[in-house]
Amino acid sequence: MAELKGLRDDVYRRPLATALKRLAIGPGWRCVDVGAGGGDVSVALAEVVGHTGRVYSVDSDPLARDEVARAAAAHSQVIAITQAGEDLVLPEPVDLAFCRFLLLHVFDPAVVLRRMADAVKPDGWVVAQEPITSAGRIDGSPMQMPDARHPDIGAFLPALARDAGLELVDAWAEAPAGVGPGAVASYLETLTGVDPGNDSIVLPPLVTVVGRRRSPG
């Protein structure tokens, strides 16, 4: 699992960097990384918000707490919490609630997004990044992710953000691609168990939605 996450963070690095740049996130921000897994995104956020900021690293798997502790050993501002996204409750309102590759696995994506929207301050940000799995291609054939509850949740993400009461500020999709050996092929082989060889690969596009919680009145 750690190998899979590391490869995923590599091939989908640009959408994350683009989203954080779009928000001009900086020192002192309070953030929550929902579905944090091993904490790679939590650490990336911690490096941006600095020691005056705080990052809540939330995951439903109790084992993730140990992974986050190892990944964030040098970042005291990272606080690991074992909690399902549907039950998200934080000690304080945050400036940014973030999730990536989470909503495709949860029981009710709409509930999780509403919880994230409730967790941020008025005028705070919610950023969700989710795939459209069937739009990925291996040698021209559609990809499949049978273990995901909502494999094409990215296609519905803008509407879900709107329905969660968020102002839709921006949305876009990016799909890493490659052919032959490299990070894209390694990620695909780790994910599916199939060596793509020299076939052309287009990984599932990752849809990013940037939403803002409206101020009262």
C-alpha positions in Angstrom: 0.0 0.0 0.0 2.8 2.4 0.8 4.4 1.7 -2.6 1.1 2.4 -4.3 0.6 5.7 -2.5 4.1 6.8 -3.2 3.7 6.1 -7.0 0.3 7.8 -7.0 1.7 10.9 -5.3 4.4 11.0 -7.9 2.2 10.7 -11.0 -0.6 12.9 -9.7 1.7 15.5 -8.1 0.8 18.3 -10.5 -2.9 18.5 -9.7 -2.1 18.8 -6.0 0.4 21.5 -6.6 -1.9 23.4 -9.0 -4.8 23.3 -6.4 -2.6 24.6 -3.5 -1.2 27.4 -5.7 -4.7 28.3 -6.8 -5.6 29.0 -3.1 -2.4 30.8 -2.2 -2.2 28.7 1.0 0.5 29.9 3.4 1.8 30.0 6.9 -0.7 29.9 9.7 -3.4 28.0 7.8 -5.5 25.3 9.6 -6.1 22.4 7.3 -7.7 18.9 7.3 -6.6 16.1 5.0 -9.5 13.7 5.0 -8.7 10.1 4.0 -5.1 10.9 4.7 -3.7 7.3 4.4 0.1 7.4 4.9 0.0 11.2 5.3 1.9 12.3 2.1 -0.5 15.1 1.5 -0.6 16.0 5.2 3.1 16.4 5.1 2.9 18.5 2.0 0.4 20.8 3.6 2.5 21.0 6.8 5.5 22.2 4.9 3.4 25.0 3.4 1.5 26.1 6.6 4.6 26.0 8.7 4.9 25.8 12.5 2.3 28.4 13.0 -0.3 26.3 11.1 -2.0 23.1 11.9 -2.9 20.0 9.8 -5.4 17.4 11.0 -4.6 14.1 9.2 -7.9 12.1 9.3 -8.3 8.5 8.3 -10.8 5.7 9.2 -8.0 3.1 9.4 -6.4 3.0 12.8 -3.1 1.8 11.3 -2.9 5.1 9.3 -2.1 6.9 12.6 1.2 5.1 12.8 2.0 5.8 9.1 1.2 9.5 9.6 3.4 9.6 12.7 6.4 8.2 10.7 5.8 10.4 7.7 5.3 13.6 9.8 7.9 13.0 12.4 9.6 16.3 11.7 6.2 18.2 11.7 4.7 18.7 15.1 1.8 20.7 13.6 0.4 17.4 12.1 -2.3 15.8 14.3 -3.5 12.3 13.3 -7.1 11.5 14.0 -8.8 8.1 13.5 -12.2 9.0 12.1 -14.5 8.2 9.1 -15.2 11.0 6.7 -18.9 10.6 7.3 -18.3 11.4 11.0 -15.8 14.3 10.5 -15.7 16.5 13.6 -12.7 18.7 14.3 -11.6 20.6 17.4 -11.7 23.9 15.5 -12.9 25.3 12.2 -10.2 25.1 9.4 -9.3 27.2 6.4 -9.0 24.2 4.1 -10.6 20.8 3.9 -8.9 18.5 1.4 -9.5 15.0 0.1 -8.0 12.9 -2.8 -9.0 9.4 -3.9 -11.4 9.2 -1.0 -14.9 9.7 -2.3 -14.7 6.8 -4.7 -14.4 4.4 -1.7 -16.9 5.9 0.9 -20.5 4.8 1.3 -22.0 8.2 0.7 -19.8 10.8 -1.0 -22.4 13.6 -0.6 -22.4 13.2 3.2 -18.6 13.4 3.3 -18.5 16.5 1.2 -21.1 18.2 3.4 -19.1 17.3 6.5 -16.0 18.8 4.9 -18.0 22.0 4.0 -19.2 22.2 7.6 -15.6 21.8 8.9 -14.3 25.0 7.3 -14.7 28.6 8.3 -17.0 31.0 6.4 -15.1 31.8 3.2 -13.0 28.7 3.8 -12.0 26.3 1.1 -12.9 22.7 0.2 -10.8 20.9 -2.4 -11.7 17.4 -3.6 -9.7 15.4 -6.2 -11.4 12.3 -7.5 -10.9 10.1 -10.7 -13.1 9.1 -13.6 -11.7 5.6 -13.7 -13.4 4.4 -16.9 -11.9 7.3 -18.8 -8.5 5.8 -18.3 -7.0 3.8 -21.2 -4.6 0.9 -21.6 -3.7 0.4 -25.3 -7.0 2.1 -26.0 -9.2 -0.1 -23.8 -11.1 1.4 -20.8 -9.7 0.9 -17.3 -11.7 -0.7 -14.5 -11.6 -0.4 -10.7 -14.0 -3.1 -9.4 -13.1 -2.5 -5.8 -14.3 1.1 -5.8 -17.8 1.9 -4.8 -18.0 4.9 -7.0 -15.3 4.5 -9.7 -16.4 7.4 -11.8 -17.2 9.8 -8.9 -15.1 12.5 -10.5 -17.7 13.0 -13.2 -20.2 14.1 -10.6 -17.8 16.1 -8.4 -18.8 19.6 -9.4 -22.5 18.9 -8.8 -21.7 17.3 -5.5 -19.8 20.3 -4.3 -22.7 22.6 -5.3 -25.2 20.4 -3.5 -23.0 20.5 -0.4 -23.7 24.3 -0.3 -20.3 25.3 -1.7 -19.6 28.0 -4.2 -17.9 26.4 -7.1 -14.9 28.5 -7.7 -12.9 26.3 -10.1 -12.9 22.8 -11.6 -10.6 21.0 -14.0 -9.3 17.5 -14.9 -5.8 16.2 -15.5 -4.8 12.8 -16.8 -1.1 11.6 -16.6 -0.1 9.6 -19.6 2.9 7.6 -20.7 4.3 4.7 -22.7 7.1 2.2 -21.7 8.9 2.1 -18.4 8.4 4.9 -16.0 6.2 6.1 -13.0 3.0 5.9 -15.0 3.6 2.2 -16.0 4.8 1.3 -12.5 1.7 2.9 -10.9 -0.6 1.0 -13.2 1.2 -2.3 -12.6 1.0 -1.8 -8.8 -2.7 -0.9 -9.0 -3.9 -3.6 -11.4 -1.2 -6.3 -11.2 -0.8 -6.1 -15.0 2.5 -5.1 -16.6 1.5 -2.8 -19.5 4.7 -3.4 -21.3 5.1 -0.8 -24.1 1.3 -0.2 -24.4 0.2 3.4 -24.4 -1.3 4.4 -21.1 -3.7 7.2 -20.1 -4.4 7.1 -16.4 -7.8 8.1 -15.1 -8.3 11.8 -15.2 -8.3 13.4 -11.8 -11.1 15.9 -11.4 -10.2 18.8 -9.1 -13.0 20.9 -7.6 -12.3 24.1 -5.6 -15.3 25.1 -3.5 -15.7 27.9 -1.1 -18.1 28.0 1.9 -20.3 31.0 1.6 -20.3 33.6 4.4 -23.6 33.9 6.3 -25.8 36.6 4.7 
